[in-house]
């Protein structure tokens, strides 16, 4: 019959769906209204904007929206959240850089998940920072922007702590108590020293400085073993990096067999920059490199820094270029590499031998 609409049982236009029984005139009227709405300027682009009359311009009921032009020119990049804050402003740029840096570095977390130095909950983590306790890393739930979370992030940046923004599901996996409140941190088992503390220890003993510098030692057992070797070889301290490095967890303390109580460990953000500063103090640097000349042919006496590289990749190119010379360990077996902590021990005792026979 003319003018009769069609019966659409599964239409789904409303919350439950409804029978669509519209006349052609009603359709035309609604189509005209739709065209009129779409022509309004500066209407919120699907995020609760308002039109010129002040009425909501989008069904989502969010905060005041932005114009389509603003979305096109890229002034907003988070299309999913519907929040009014921009990623480009100063209030979030620092947080964004922390998150991207952490995921890019992909620091290992497997040992930390079972470590007893875990701090869960907002108040325990915040008080740890305010009390001056050494905290290596803090995990914050992505998307949380309330005052307490922002305060924890600010305190973490002031302390030079690594910040990682992770999904809630990740925190749930890491949590033991089930009440992490969007925050989990890992405190250091021992306080970190300063590089100048290591030099001062050498001066107090009246000895040429002997320092271990670790370029990305990620295994906590290796780190503990190297600290143990450093202590027994008479080294004055160990320097590790802030990123891509195991931290002073309880696992490291156990692997050091107590040496961590006597050997200062400093943590630096930029190992290359730290080496440049130490060069001004008259320290030479030898890099462990399997392609270098034999360690027996090198002069390893005097103020020296022994650089040991990552377990899999070795010493990075930039750090190798900062070293004054390289040294290799003679090997006559069927394989061509030693464990990082073993290599550190072999080279360290060649330094000890040369010092005692100079």
C-alpha positions in Angstrom: 0.0 0.0 0.0 1.4 3.4 -0.9 2.9 5.4 1.9 3.1 2.4 4.2 6.5 1.9 5.8 8.3 -1.4 6.1 8.3 -3.6 9.2 12.0 -4.0 10.4 11.9 -6.3 13.4 15.6 -6.4 14.0 16.3 -2.8 13.4 18.2 -2.0 16.6 17.8 1.8 16.4 16.9 2.1 20.1 18.3 0.3 23.1 16.1 -2.8 22.5 15.4 -2.3 18.8 12.0 -1.2 17.5 9.6 -1.7 14.6 10.3 0.8 11.9 7.0 1.8 10.5 7.7 5.2 9.1 6.0 7.0 6.2 8.1 8.4 3.4 7.2 12.0 4.6 8.6 11.2 8.1 11.8 9.9 6.6 12.2 13.0 4.5 11.7 15.2 7.6 14.3 13.3 9.6 16.8 13.3 6.7 16.4 17.1 6.6 17.1 17.5 10.3 20.2 15.3 9.9 21.5 17.5 7.1 20.9 20.6 9.2 22.8 19.2 12.2 25.7 18.1 10.1 26.1 21.7 8.7 26.6 23.3 12.1 30.0 24.6 12.6 32.4 23.7 15.5 30.3 20.7 16.6 32.1 18.2 18.9 33.4 15.4 16.7 31.8 12.5 18.5 33.2 13.3 22.0 30.4 15.2 23.7 30.9 18.6 22.0 28.4 21.4 22.1 26.9 23.4 19.3 26.5 27.2 19.1 23.4 27.1 21.2 25.1 25.3 24.0 23.3 22.1 23.6 25.1 18.8 23.5 26.3 18.2 20.0 27.1 14.5 20.3 25.4 11.6 22.0 28.4 10.5 24.2 27.8 13.1 26.9 31.5 13.7 27.5 33.4 17.0 28.1 33.3 19.9 25.7 34.4 18.7 22.3 36.7 20.1 19.7 35.9 21.1 16.1 36.6 18.8 13.2 39.3 21.1 12.0 41.1 20.7 15.3 41.0 17.0 15.0 42.3 17.2 11.5 45.3 19.4 12.3 46.5 16.9 14.9 46.1 19.0 18.0 44.6 16.0 19.7 46.0 12.5 19.3 44.1 10.4 21.8 40.9 9.8 19.9 39.8 6.9 22.1 39.8 8.3 25.6 37.5 11.3 25.2 39.5 13.3 27.8 40.1 17.0 27.2 43.8 17.0 27.9 46.2 17.1 25.0 49.3 14.9 24.7 51.3 17.8 23.3 51.1 20.1 26.3 53.8 20.3 28.9 51.8 18.6 31.6 51.9 15.2 29.8 55.0 15.3 27.6 57.2 14.2 30.5 55.0 11.3 31.4 54.8 10.3 27.7 58.6 10.3 27.3 58.9 8.2 30.5 56.5 5.6 29.1 58.0 5.4 25.6 61.6 5.2 27.0 60.6 2.3 29.3 59.0 0.2 26.7 61.8 1.0 24.2 64.4 -0.2 26.7 62.4 -3.3 27.5 64.2 -3.9 30.8 63.9 -7.4 32.3 61.3 -7.8 35.0 61.3 -11.6 35.6 63.4 -11.5 38.7 61.7 -8.5 40.2 58.3 -10.3 40.2 59.5 -12.6 42.9 61.5 -10.1 44.9 60.7 -9.2 48.4 61.4 -5.5 47.9 58.1 -5.0 46.1 56.0 -2.1 47.4 52.3 -2.1 46.6 49.7 0.6 47.0 49.9 4.4 46.8 50.8 5.4 50.3 53.6 2.8 50.8 55.2 3.9 47.5 54.8 7.6 48.1 56.2 7.3 51.6 59.2 5.3 50.3 60.1 8.2 48.0 59.5 10.9 50.7 61.7 9.0 53.2 64.6 8.9 50.8 64.5 5.2 50.3 66.2 4.0 47.1 63.6 2.9 44.6 64.7 1.4 41.3 61.5 1.2 39.3 57.8 2.1 39.7 55.0 0.7 37.6 51.9 3.0 37.2 48.6 2.0 35.7 48.0 3.5 32.3 45.2 6.1 32.2 45.2 7.0 35.9 45.5 10.8 36.2 44.4 11.6 39.8 46.4 13.7 42.2 48.1 10.8 44.1 49.3 9.1 40.9 50.7 12.4 39.5 52.4 13.0 42.9 54.1 9.6 42.8 55.2 10.1 39.2 56.7 13.5 40.2 58.5 12.1 43.2 59.8 9.2 41.0 61.2 11.6 38.4 62.9 13.7 41.2 64.6 10.5 42.5 65.7 9.5 39.0 63.6 6.4 39.2 62.4 4.5 36.1 58.7 4.9 35.4 56.8 2.4 33.4 53.1 2.8 32.5 51.4 -0.6 32.1 47.9 -1.9 31.8 45.9 -2.9 34.9 46.1 -6.5 33.9 49.9 -6.4 34.1 49.8 -4.9 37.6 47.3 -7.7 38.6 49.8 -10.3 37.5 52.6 -8.6 39.4 50.6 -8.0 42.6 50.8 -10.3 45.6 48.2 -8.5 47.8 45.7 -7.8 45.0 45.4 -4.2 46.3 48.0 -2.4 44.2 45.8 0.7 43.7 47.4 1.2 40.3 51.0 1.4 41.7 53.7 -1.1 42.3 57.4 -0.2 43.0 60.6 -2.1 43.6 62.9 -0.7 46.2 66.7 -1.3 46.2 68.0 -3.8 48.8 70.9 -1.4 49.4 71.4 2.3 48.9 73.3 3.4 45.9 76.6 5.3 46.3 77.8 8.2 44.2 80.7 8.0 41.7 82.6 10.4 43.9 82.2 8.1 46.9 84.1 5.4 44.9 86.9 7.8 44.1 87.0 8.9 47.7 87.4 5.3 48.9 90.5 4.9 46.6 92.0 8.1 48.0 91.4 7.0 51.6 93.3 3.8 50.8 96.1 5.6 49.0 95.6 3.5 45.9 95.0 4.1 42.2 91.3 3.9 41.5 90.1 0.5 40.2 86.5 0.5 39.1 84.2 -1.9 37.4 81.8 -0.4 34.8 78.9 -2.6 33.7 77.3 -1.8 30.3 73.9 -3.5 30.5 74.4 -6.5 32.8 70.8 -7.7 33.0 71.1 -10.9 35.0 70.9 -10.2 38.7 73.0 -13.3 39.5 75.7 -12.0 37.1 75.6 -8.6 38.8 75.9 -10.2 42.3 78.8 -12.4 41.2 80.6 -9.4 39.6 80.2 -7.3 42.8 81.7 -10.3 44.7 84.6 -10.4 42.4 85.1 -6.7 42.5 85.4 -6.8 46.3 87.8 -9.8 46.3 90.0 -8.2 43.6 90.3 -5.0 45.6 88.2 -2.8 43.3 86.9 0.4 44.9 83.5 0.2 43.4 81.1 -0.7 40.7 79.1 1.5 38.3 75.9 0.3 36.7 73.5 2.0 34.3 70.0 3.1 35.1 68.5 1.4 32.1 69.0 -2.1 30.7 70.6 -3.2 34.0 69.8 -5.4 36.9 69.3 -3.4 40.1 70.2 -4.0 43.7 67.5 -6.5 44.5 67.7 -9.2 47.2 68.7 -11.7 44.5 71.8 -9.6 43.7 72.6 -9.3 47.4 72.5 -13.0 47.8 74.6 -13.7 44.8 77.2 -11.2 46.0 77.7 -13.4 49.2 77.8 -10.3 51.4 80.1 -8.2 49.2 77.4 -5.7 48.6 77.8 -4.6 52.2 81.4 -3.5 51.5 81.5 -2.5 47.8 79.9 0.8 46.8 77.6 0.6 43.7 76.8 3.7 41.8 74.0 4.0 39.3 74.3 6.5 36.4 71.9 7.5 33.7 74.6 7.9 31.0 77.6 5.6 31.2 79.5 7.4 28.4 79.1 10.7 30.2 80.3 9.2 33.5 83.4 7.8 31.7 84.2 11.3 30.3 84.1 12.7 33.8 86.3 10.0 35.2 88.8 10.6 32.4 89.3 14.1 33.9 90.3 12.3 37.1 93.1 10.5 35.2 91.4 7.1 34.8 92.0 4.9 31.8 89.5 2.5 30.5 89.9 -1.0 29.2 87.1 -2.8 27.4 86.6 -6.5 27.4 86.4 -7.4 23.7 87.0 -10.9 22.2 88.5 -9.3 19.1 91.0 -7.1 20.9 94.6 -7.9 21.7 95.5 -10.4 24.5 95.1 -9.0 28.0 98.7 -10.2 28.7 100.0 -7.7 26.1 98.3 -4.7 27.6 99.5 -2.4 30.4 96.7 -2.6 33.0 98.4 -0.8 35.8 97.5 2.6 37.2 94.1 4.2 37.6 91.8 1.9 35.6 88.2 1.2 34.8 87.3 -2.3 33.6 84.3 -2.2 31.3 82.2 -5.4 31.0 79.4 -5.6 28.4 75.9 -7.1 28.2 75.6 -10.9 28.4 74.4 -11.3 24.8 75.5 -8.2 22.9 78.8 -7.3 24.7 79.9 -3.7 25.1 77.9 -1.3 23.0 79.6 0.6 20.2 79.5 4.0 21.9 81.0 2.7 25.1 83.7 0.8 23.2 84.7 4.0 21.5 85.0 5.8 24.8 87.5 3.2 26.0 91.2 3.8 25.7 92.1 0.2 24.6 90.6 -3.2 24.5 91.7 -6.6 25.9 90.7 -10.1 25.1 90.9 -13.4 27.1 92.9 -16.1 25.3 90.5 -19.0 24.7 91.4 -22.5 23.3 88.2 -24.4 23.5 85.4 -25.3 21.1 83.2 -22.3 22.1 84.1 -18.7 21.8 82.7 -16.9 24.8 82.7 -16.8 28.6 79.9 -15.9 31.0 80.0 -12.1 31.7 80.8 -12.6 35.4 83.5 -15.1 34.7 85.1 -12.8 32.1 85.0 -10.0 34.6 86.8 -12.2 37.1 89.6 -13.3 34.6 90.3 -9.7 33.5 90.1 -8.3 37.0 92.7 -10.7 38.3 95.0 -9.9 35.4 94.8 -6.3 36.6 95.6 -7.5 40.1 98.6 -9.5 38.9 100.0 -6.6 37.0 99.5 -4.2 39.9 101.4 -6.5 42.2 104.3 -7.0 39.9 104.8 -3.5 38.5 
